[in-house]
Amino acid sequence: MPKVLLFSRQPLTDRPLHEWLDDTADSVVLITTAKAVEGAEDILAEHFPMHRLVPDYHSWATEQIAEEAAREHGADLVASTSESDVLRAARLRARLDLPGQRPDSATAYRDKVVMKRIARDAGIRVPAFTPVDSVADLLGFLETAGFPAVVKPRFGAGSEGVTVLRGPADVAGFLARQRAAEVPYLPGQWMAESFVHGDFFHVDGIMRDGRAVHAWPGQYRGSGIAQRVWEDSPLSSVMLAPDDPRFTTLTALTRDVIAALPAAPLPLAFHLEAWIDDATGEPVLCEIASRAGGALIAHAYERVFGVQLAKEGLRAQCGSALTLTAQPPAPSELAGWTLLPPGYGAFVPPAEPCPVPTAELTLQMAPGAVGRGVEHLTQAAAVGLVAARSAEEVHKDLDELVRWWYAATSWVPTEPVTS
């Protein structure tokens, strides 16, 4: 294994990098935080003796520390595990003239304005959009595009900061949140786009040299990703059957988008999101990222194809060969998943095991832990993975799982209820 400088703020207890990668003690220079290695100090000492703990992971100082460590240890490659590290890893590769995704490609996969400009110029349908560098930009776009519209961070992930504007009151509310916003209201940080009416999908897989090596689409279920935090609703997805006509539509879109954006020579996981327009049946690109999808997307893919996309993407960045090198045939089963939201109060989990035979349920909260609703996109009291012979069966079993969960769990108020 080559010498690898690895950015990762993921807890070692949740993402076992030492199990995913080969010869870590001699090959991996880990840039991480003290919080990420809590409870795994023995793993850190044994497998990552060349590590550097940084006090403020997202600060510019971390990039300086990483470059110093890469030069000191003679890094051959630079890798990352999170979307927030894609650009800094690319910048370091450029500084050290190392192979892998460079800044032009990383920017296209991170900056949603750059991404949509490239896709639009390649003839790929995207929503009407504009960078929002001032209030005037937003108001001018709304005068042209009308309501509803969406405003969101250009470099966001996980629906961070996404706001649907349905009228002037929503615009006033968005602008009033300026001082409380995690993403500052500054030039280069925000964009607006028209609202697309249609079902929402994702396509996930591995890409290399401007093409998808293998991929599979799935459909999000429910009220939508952005609405999950506002409505405390489940977030779910089901893989599409290969004979579903939308399968061909979405895989063709994925092929075109990856071909249009600046390519990376080494394999990377990717996660694309798109709508299929209710009125026209055409696919509309939402965005694409050069990392594995979140929630249980990688788990569902692994259940069906034997490839864990987050692991596969990281190993590929570190110079390891791909496990799956071609598009797989129709699988014998399809998978779906759901994130079951926390309620409000002390958690009382189901007294009996999950009765859905195709489902694997995993609690994410301990009994008695206090829930305060969904505070971020992937937060869950429990997660469920379902695998069955058809997409229809997966949908049915997920519905049964969700109904049982709400009937079998309770949330005991921990504070007086005021009327």
C-alpha positions as CSV (number, residue, x, y, z in Angstrom):
1,M,0.0,0.0,0.0
2,P,1.4,3.5,-0.9
3,K,2.0,6.0,1.9
4,V,-1.4,7.9,2.3
5,L,-2.2,11.1,3.9
6,L,-5.8,10.6,5.1
7,F,-8.3,13.3,6.2
8,S,-11.0,11.8,8.5
9,R,-13.2,13.3,11.2
10,Q,-15.3,10.2,11.4
11,P,-15.3,8.4,14.8
12,L,-13.0,5.4,14.6
13,T,-15.6,3.5,16.6
14,D,-18.2,4.0,13.8
15,R,-15.9,3.9,10.7
16,P,-13.2,1.2,11.3
17,L,-10.5,2.6,9.0
18,H,-8.0,0.1,10.4
19,E,-10.2,-2.7,9.1
20,W,-11.0,-1.1,5.8
21,L,-7.4,-0.3,4.8
22,D,-4.2,-2.4,4.5
23,D,-1.0,-2.0,6.5
24,T,-2.3,1.1,8.2
25,A,0.5,1.5,10.8
26,D,3.2,1.7,8.1
27,S,1.1,3.4,5.4
28,V,-1.5,5.9,6.7
29,V,-0.8,9.3,8.1
30,L,-4.2,10.1,9.7
31,I,-5.3,13.7,10.2
32,T,-8.2,13.7,12.7
33,T,-9.5,15.1,16.0
34,A,-9.4,14.0,19.7
35,K,-13.2,13.6,19.6
36,A,-13.0,11.2,16.6
37,V,-10.7,8.9,18.5
38,E,-12.5,8.8,21.8
39,G,-12.9,5.2,23.0
40,A,-10.5,4.1,20.3
41,E,-7.1,5.2,21.7
42,D,-5.7,1.7,21.5
43,I,-6.6,1.5,17.8
44,L,-5.1,4.9,17.2
45,A,-1.8,3.9,18.8
46,E,-1.6,0.5,17.1
47,H,-2.8,1.3,13.6
48,F,-2.1,5.0,13.2
49,P,1.1,5.9,15.0
50,M,1.8,8.7,12.4
51,H,-1.4,10.5,13.2
52,R,-1.9,14.2,13.8
53,L,-4.7,15.4,16.1
54,V,-5.9,18.9,15.1
55,P,-7.8,21.2,17.5
56,D,-10.1,22.8,14.9
57,Y,-10.7,20.3,12.1
58,H,-12.3,22.8,9.7
59,S,-9.8,25.6,10.1
60,W,-7.2,26.6,7.6
61,A,-4.5,25.5,10.0
62,T,-5.5,21.9,9.5
63,E,-4.5,22.1,5.8
64,Q,-1.1,23.5,6.9
65,I,-0.6,20.6,9.4
66,A,-1.6,18.1,6.8
67,E,0.8,19.4,4.2
68,E,3.7,19.4,6.8
69,A,2.8,15.7,7.7
70,A,2.5,14.7,4.1
71,R,6.0,16.1,3.3
72,E,7.5,14.7,6.4
73,H,6.3,11.2,5.7
74,G,6.6,11.3,1.9
75,A,3.0,10.8,1.1
76,D,2.2,9.2,-2.3
77,L,-1.5,9.7,-2.2
78,V,-4.1,11.9,-0.4
79,A,-7.5,10.5,0.6
80,S,-10.6,11.7,2.4
81,T,-13.7,10.2,4.0
82,S,-16.1,13.2,4.1
83,E,-17.5,15.6,1.5
84,S,-16.2,18.5,3.5
85,D,-12.6,17.2,2.9
86,V,-13.0,16.8,-0.9
87,L,-11.6,20.2,-1.8
88,R,-8.8,20.3,0.8
89,A,-7.6,16.9,-0.3
90,A,-7.6,18.1,-3.9
91,R,-5.7,21.2,-3.1
92,L,-3.1,19.2,-1.3
93,R,-2.7,16.8,-4.2
94,A,-2.1,19.8,-6.5
95,R,0.4,21.3,-4.1
96,L,2.4,18.0,-3.9
97,D,1.7,17.0,-7.5
98,L,0.1,13.7,-6.5
99,P,-2.4,11.6,-8.5
100,G,-6.1,11.7,-7.8
101,Q,-8.9,14.2,-8.0
102,R,-7.6,17.8,-8.5
103,P,-9.2,21.1,-7.7
104,D,-11.0,21.6,-11.0
105,S,-12.8,18.3,-10.6
106,A,-13.4,18.7,-6.8
107,T,-14.8,22.1,-7.3
108,A,-17.3,20.9,-9.9
109,Y,-18.4,18.1,-7.5
110,R,-18.7,20.5,-4.5
111,D,-19.8,23.9,-5.8
112,K,-23.4,23.5,-7.0
113,V,-23.3,26.6,-9.2
114,V,-20.2,25.5,-11.0
115,M,-21.7,22.0,-11.2
116,K,-25.0,23.2,-12.7
117,R,-23.2,25.5,-15.2
118,I,-21.1,22.7,-16.6
119,A,-24.1,20.3,-16.7
120,R,-26.3,23.0,-18.4
121,D,-23.7,23.8,-21.0
122,A,-23.5,20.0,-21.8
123,G,-27.2,19.9,-22.5
124,I,-28.2,18.3,-19.2
125,R,-31.4,19.7,-17.7
126,V,-31.0,21.6,-14.4
127,P,-33.4,23.9,-12.6
128,A,-33.2,27.6,-13.3
129,F,-30.5,28.9,-10.9
130,T,-28.4,31.8,-9.9
131,P,-25.6,32.5,-7.4
132,V,-26.9,34.6,-4.5
133,D,-24.2,37.1,-3.4
134,S,-26.6,39.8,-2.2
135,V,-30.3,40.4,-1.4
136,A,-30.7,41.9,-4.9
137,D,-29.6,38.7,-6.5
138,L,-32.3,36.7,-4.6
139,L,-35.0,39.2,-5.2
140,G,-34.1,39.5,-8.9
141,F,-34.2,35.7,-9.4
142,L,-37.6,35.5,-7.7
143,E,-39.0,38.2,-9.9
144,T,-37.9,36.1,-12.9
145,A,-38.5,32.5,-11.8
146,G,-41.3,33.1,-9.3
147,F,-42.4,31.0,-6.4
148,P,-41.8,28.4,-5.1
149,A,-38.0,28.5,-5.2
150,V,-35.2,27.0,-3.2
151,V,-32.2,28.8,-1.6
152,K,-29.3,26.8,-0.3
153,P,-25.5,26.8,0.4
154,R,-23.4,26.2,-2.7
155,F,-21.1,23.8,-0.8
156,G,-23.7,22.3,1.5
157,A,-24.4,18.6,2.2
158,G,-27.2,16.7,3.7
159,S,-29.8,19.4,2.9
160,E,-27.8,21.8,5.2
161,G,-29.4,25.2,5.2
162,V,-31.9,24.4,2.4
163,T,-35.0,26.6,2.5
164,V,-38.1,26.4,0.3
165,L,-39.5,29.9,-0.5
166,R,-43.2,29.8,-1.2
167,G,-43.9,33.4,-0.8
168,P,-42.7,36.8,0.5
169,A,-43.0,35.7,4.2
170,D,-40.5,32.9,3.6
171,V,-38.1,35.3,2.0
172,A,-38.3,37.6,5.0
173,G,-37.8,34.7,7.3
174,F,-34.8,33.5,5.4
175,L,-33.1,36.9,5.4
176,A,-33.9,37.4,9.1
177,R,-31.9,34.2,10.0
178,Q,-28.7,35.7,8.7
179,R,-26.9,36.1,12.0
180,A,-28.0,32.6,13.2
181,A,-27.0,30.8,9.9
182,E,-24.1,28.3,10.1
183,V,-23.2,29.2,6.5
184,P,-22.5,33.0,6.4
185,Y,-24.5,35.2,4.0
186,L,-21.4,36.1,2.0
187,P,-20.5,36.2,-1.8
188,G,-19.7,32.7,-3.1
189,Q,-21.7,30.9,-0.5
190,W,-25.3,30.8,-1.5
191,M,-27.5,30.0,-4.6
192,A,-31.2,30.0,-5.5
193,E,-32.9,27.7,-7.9
194,S,-36.4,27.0,-9.2
195,F,-38.5,24.4,-7.5
196,V,-39.0,21.1,-9.4
197,H,-42.2,19.2,-9.1
198,G,-41.4,15.5,-9.3
199,D,-40.3,12.3,-7.6
200,F,-36.8,12.4,-6.1
201,F,-34.1,9.8,-6.8
202,H,-30.5,9.0,-6.1
203,V,-27.9,7.0,-8.1
204,D,-24.9,5.6,-6.3
205,G,-21.8,3.8,-7.4
206,I,-18.1,4.0,-8.4
207,M,-16.7,6.2,-11.2
208,R,-13.3,6.5,-12.8
209,D,-11.9,8.6,-15.7
210,G,-15.2,10.3,-16.5
211,R,-17.5,7.2,-16.5
212,A,-19.4,5.1,-14.1
213,V,-17.8,1.8,-13.4
214,H,-21.0,0.5,-11.7
215,A,-24.1,2.2,-10.3
216,W,-27.7,1.6,-9.2
217,P,-30.6,4.1,-8.7
218,G,-33.0,4.3,-5.9
219,Q,-36.1,6.4,-5.1
220,Y,-36.6,8.5,-2.0
221,R,-39.9,7.9,-0.3
222,G,-42.0,10.3,1.8
223,S,-42.4,14.0,2.0
224,G,-38.8,14.8,0.9
225,I,-35.3,15.2,2.3
226,A,-35.5,18.9,3.3
227,Q,-38.9,18.5,4.9
228,R,-37.6,15.7,7.2
229,V,-36.1,18.0,9.7
230,W,-39.1,20.3,9.7
231,E,-41.7,17.5,9.9
232,D,-39.9,14.9,12.1
233,S,-40.7,12.3,9.4
234,P,-38.9,9.1,8.4
235,L,-36.4,9.2,5.5
236,S,-36.6,6.2,3.3
237,S,-35.3,4.9,-0.1
238,V,-35.9,1.8,-2.2
239,M,-33.7,0.5,-5.1
240,L,-35.3,0.5,-8.5
241,A,-35.9,-2.7,-10.4
242,P,-33.8,-3.0,-13.6
243,D,-37.0,-3.2,-15.7
244,D,-38.4,0.0,-14.3
245,P,-38.3,2.6,-17.1
246,R,-36.9,5.2,-14.7
247,F,-33.9,3.0,-14.2
248,T,-32.7,3.6,-17.8
249,T,-33.6,7.3,-17.6
250,L,-31.5,7.8,-14.4
251,T,-28.5,5.7,-15.4
252,A,-28.4,7.7,-18.7
253,L,-28.4,11.0,-16.8
254,T,-25.7,9.7,-14.5
255,R,-23.5,8.7,-17.5
256,D,-24.0,12.2,-19.0
257,V,-23.3,14.1,-15.8
258,I,-20.1,12.2,-15.0
259,A,-18.9,12.6,-18.6
260,A,-19.5,16.3,-18.5
261,L,-17.7,17.2,-15.2
262,P,-13.9,17.2,-14.9
263,A,-12.8,13.6,-14.4
264,A,-10.6,12.1,-11.7
265,P,-8.1,9.4,-12.8
266,L,-8.4,7.3,-9.7
267,P,-11.8,5.6,-8.7
268,L,-14.1,7.5,-6.5
269,A,-17.5,6.8,-5.0
270,F,-20.3,9.1,-6.2
271,H,-23.8,10.1,-5.1
272,L,-26.1,11.8,-7.6
273,E,-29.6,13.2,-6.8
274,A,-32.2,14.1,-9.4
275,W,-35.9,14.6,-10.0
276,I,-38.1,13.2,-12.7
277,D,-40.3,16.0,-13.7
278,D,-44.0,15.3,-13.2
279,A,-45.0,17.2,-16.3
280,T,-42.5,16.1,-18.9
281,G,-41.0,12.8,-17.5
282,E,-37.5,14.2,-18.0
283,P,-34.7,13.9,-15.5
284,V,-33.5,17.1,-13.8
285,L,-30.2,17.1,-12.1
286,C,-30.2,18.2,-8.5
287,E,-26.5,17.6,-7.6
288,I,-23.7,15.0,-7.6
289,A,-21.0,14.4,-5.1
290,S,-17.7,12.6,-5.4
291,R,-18.2,10.5,-2.2
292,A,-20.5,7.8,-1.1
293,G,-24.1,8.5,-0.3
294,G,-25.1,8.9,3.4
295,A,-27.7,7.3,5.6
296,L,-28.0,3.6,4.7
297,I,-27.2,3.9,1.0
298,A,-23.9,2.2,1.3
299,H,-25.4,-0.5,3.5
300,A,-28.2,-1.3,1.0
301,Y,-25.7,-1.4,-1.9
302,E,-23.5,-3.8,0.1
303,R,-26.4,-6.0,0.9
304,V,-27.3,-6.4,-2.8
305,F,-23.9,-6.3,-4.5
306,G,-21.4,-7.1,-1.8
307,V,-19.6,-3.7,-2.1
308,Q,-19.7,-1.1,0.6
309,L,-19.4,2.1,-1.3
310,A,-17.8,4.2,1.4
311,K,-15.2,1.6,2.0
312,E,-14.6,0.9,-1.7
313,G,-14.3,4.6,-2.5
314,L,-11.7,5.1,0.3
315,R,-9.7,2.0,-0.6
316,A,-9.6,3.2,-4.2
317,Q,-8.3,6.6,-3.2
318,C,-5.6,4.7,-1.3
319,G,-4.5,2.8,-4.3
320,S,-6.3,-0.5,-3.7
321,A,-7.9,-2.4,-6.6
322,L,-11.7,-2.3,-7.0
323,T,-13.8,-5.2,-5.8
324,L,-16.4,-4.8,-8.6
325,T,-15.1,-3.6,-11.9
326,A,-18.2,-3.7,-14.1
327,Q,-21.9,-3.0,-14.0
328,P,-23.5,-5.9,-12.1
329,P,-26.4,-7.9,-13.6
330,A,-29.9,-7.8,-12.2
331,P,-29.6,-8.9,-8.6
332,S,-31.7,-11.6,-6.9
333,E,-33.0,-9.1,-4.4
334,L,-33.4,-5.4,-4.0
335,A,-33.0,-3.4,-0.8
336,G,-34.5,-0.4,0.9
337,W,-33.9,1.5,4.1
338,T,-35.5,3.9,6.5
339,L,-34.4,6.3,9.2
340,L,-37.0,6.3,12.0
341,P,-37.0,9.7,13.7
342,P,-36.7,10.5,17.4
343,G,-39.8,11.7,19.2
344,Y,-40.0,14.2,22.0
345,G,-39.2,12.8,25.5
346,A,-37.6,9.8,27.0
347,F,-37.3,6.9,24.5
348,V,-39.1,3.7,25.3
349,P,-38.2,1.2,22.6
350,P,-40.4,-1.7,21.4
351,A,-40.8,-4.5,23.9
352,E,-40.9,-7.1,21.1
353,P,-38.6,-7.9,18.2
354,C,-39.5,-6.4,14.8
355,P,-42.1,-8.7,13.2
356,V,-41.2,-7.9,9.6
357,P,-39.1,-11.0,8.5
358,T,-37.2,-9.1,5.8
359,A,-36.1,-6.3,8.0
360,E,-33.0,-5.7,10.1
361,L,-33.7,-3.0,12.7
362,T,-30.9,-1.3,14.7
363,L,-31.5,1.1,17.6
364,Q,-29.5,4.3,17.4
365,M,-30.7,5.6,20.8
366,A,-30.4,4.0,24.2
367,P,-33.6,3.3,26.2
368,G,-34.3,6.4,28.3
369,A,-32.3,8.7,26.0
370,V,-34.2,12.0,25.5
371,G,-35.4,12.8,22.0
372,R,-36.0,16.3,20.7
373,G,-37.2,15.5,17.2
374,V,-35.1,15.4,14.1
375,E,-32.3,17.9,14.6
376,H,-30.2,17.0,11.5
377,L,-31.0,15.0,8.3
378,T,-29.6,11.6,9.2
379,Q,-30.5,11.6,12.9
380,A,-32.5,8.5,13.8
381,A,-33.8,6.7,16.9
382,A,-33.5,3.5,14.8
383,V,-32.6,2.5,11.3
384,G,-34.2,-0.3,9.3
385,L,-32.8,-2.2,6.3
386,V,-35.2,-4.3,4.2
387,A,-34.2,-6.8,1.4
388,A,-36.8,-8.6,-0.8
389,R,-37.2,-10.1,-4.2
390,S,-38.9,-7.1,-5.7
391,A,-39.2,-3.3,-5.2
392,E,-42.9,-3.7,-4.5
393,E,-42.1,-6.1,-1.7
394,V,-39.5,-3.8,-0.3
395,H,-42.0,-0.9,-0.3
396,K,-44.6,-3.0,1.4
397,D,-42.3,-4.3,4.1
398,L,-40.9,-0.8,4.8
399,D,-44.5,0.4,5.2
400,E,-45.2,-2.4,7.6
401,L,-42.0,-1.7,9.5
402,V,-42.8,2.0,9.9
403,R,-46.4,1.3,11.1
404,W,-45.1,-1.2,13.7
405,W,-42.4,1.2,14.9
406,Y,-44.9,4.0,15.6
407,A,-47.3,1.7,17.3
408,A,-44.6,-0.1,19.4
409,T,-42.5,2.9,20.6
410,S,-43.3,5.7,23.0
411,W,-41.7,8.9,24.2
412,V,-42.3,9.8,27.8
413,P,-42.5,13.6,28.4
414,T,-39.6,14.8,30.5
415,E,-40.8,18.4,31.0
416,P,-44.2,19.8,32.0
417,V,-46.5,20.2,29.0
418,T,-47.9,23.8,28.8
419,S,-51.1,24.6,27.0
